[in-house]
Amino acid sequence: MNKFTCSTCSEIHPLVTLLEFPQPAIISAISSGQSEADLNVLSKNIYRIDWKKLIIKVELNLRILDYEDDLDILIWSEVDLKHLKEKLPEFTSKKGGDIVLDAKLIQEIPFYRNTINSPITLTISHDGFDLYVKSVTTNEQLMADIEKGIELKDLTKILEQLYHYDETNFDENPD
């Protein structure tokens, strides 16, 4: 099943399991010269701004309990560079394992609301730079969905909201 019938419009929509948020506005503003700051591209998913913060694309993974795929949300976060510098000795001294960083989401996830500036914990694998979110500490529904997973019916409700997005009439809790 890679399509579903929408309960809003009765049309058949693709069943999407990867949602990728665009580059944050701050990166575009600095790149275009609209905002003055020192921007260093460390990789296509990691930027350093003014030696003060890192902007990092991270993956939120929600297991879909009754489907063969997961819902992956690629969204941007911010790490304070001072915090990262404090963790560097731990990162360089470990031979394998994970390093945990405190960060925050810098974009709103429309179907979870109130996620902008939500504290998150990033886990960085020492044998590479695999960034994934270990926990989200603000939005309770998002935390629960990451920890426990969602069902296919929850995914279709999320997708219906995205296909028919209207900020003035948005259901914060698809049930």
PENOR-V226000 format. One record per backbone hydrogen bond with DSSP energy under -1.0 kcal/mol. NH is the residue of the N-H (numbers start at 1). CO is the residue of the C=O. E is the energy in kcal/mol with one decimal. If there is no record, write none. Layout:
nh->NH co->CO e->E
nh->NH co->CO e->E
//
This chain:
nh->4 co->13 e->-2.3
nh->6 co->11 e->-3.2
nh->10 co->6 e->-1.7
nh->13 co->4 e->-2.7
nh->15 co->2 e->-2.6
nh->19 co->72 e->-2.9
nh->21 co->74 e->-3.2
nh->28 co->24 e->-1.5
nh->29 co->25 e->-2.9
nh->30 co->26 e->-2.1
nh->31 co->27 e->-2.7
nh->32 co->28 e->-2.2
nh->34 co->29 e->-1.5
nh->35 co->29 e->-1.7
nh->40 co->48 e->-2.7
nh->42 co->46 e->-2.1
nh->43 co->46 e->-1.8
nh->46 co->43 e->-1.1
nh->47 co->55 e->-2.5
nh->48 co->40 e->-2.8
nh->49 co->53 e->-2.8
nh->50 co->38 e->-3.2
nh->52 co->49 e->-2.7
nh->53 co->49 e->-1.6
nh->54 co->79 e->-2.9
nh->55 co->47 e->-3.0
nh->56 co->77 e->-2.3
nh->57 co->45 e->-2.5
nh->58 co->75 e->-3.5
nh->60 co->73 e->-3.1
nh->62 co->71 e->-3.0
nh->65 co->150 e->-3.1
nh->67 co->64 e->-1.4
nh->71 co->62 e->-3.0
nh->72 co->17 e->-2.8
nh->73 co->60 e->-2.9
nh->74 co->19 e->-3.1
nh->75 co->58 e->-2.3
nh->77 co->56 e->-2.8
nh->78 co->104 e->-2.5
nh->79 co->54 e->-2.5
nh->81 co->52 e->-2.9
nh->84 co->80 e->-1.9
nh->85 co->81 e->-2.5
nh->86 co->82 e->-1.7
nh->87 co->83 e->-1.2
nh->88 co->84 e->-1.1
nh->91 co->87 e->-2.2
nh->92 co->88 e->-2.8
nh->93 co->89 e->-1.8
nh->94 co->90 e->-1.3
nh->99 co->124 e->-2.4
nh->101 co->122 e->-2.8
nh->103 co->120 e->-2.6
nh->104 co->78 e->-1.4
nh->105 co->118 e->-2.2
nh->106 co->76 e->-2.2
nh->112 co->109 e->-2.4
nh->113 co->109 e->-2.1
nh->117 co->105 e->-3.2
nh->118 co->115 e->-2.4
nh->120 co->103 e->-2.3
nh->121 co->135 e->-2.6
nh->122 co->101 e->-3.0
nh->123 co->132 e->-2.5
nh->124 co->99 e->-3.2
nh->125 co->130 e->-1.2
nh->126 co->97 e->-3.5
nh->128 co->125 e->-1.2
nh->132 co->123 e->-1.4
nh->133 co->59 e->-1.7
nh->134 co->121 e->-2.8
nh->135 co->121 e->-1.2
nh->137 co->119 e->-2.6
nh->143 co->139 e->-2.4
nh->144 co->140 e->-2.5
nh->145 co->141 e->-2.5
nh->146 co->142 e->-2.3
nh->147 co->143 e->-2.4
nh->148 co->144 e->-3.2
nh->149 co->145 e->-1.6
nh->150 co->63 e->-3.3
nh->155 co->151 e->-1.8
nh->156 co->152 e->-2.4
nh->157 co->153 e->-1.6
nh->158 co->154 e->-2.3
nh->159 co->155 e->-2.8
nh->160 co->156 e->-2.4
nh->161 co->157 e->-1.9
nh->162 co->158 e->-1.8
nh->163 co->159 e->-3.2
nh->164 co->160 e->-1.8
nh->165 co->162 e->-1.1
nh->169 co->166 e->-1.7
//
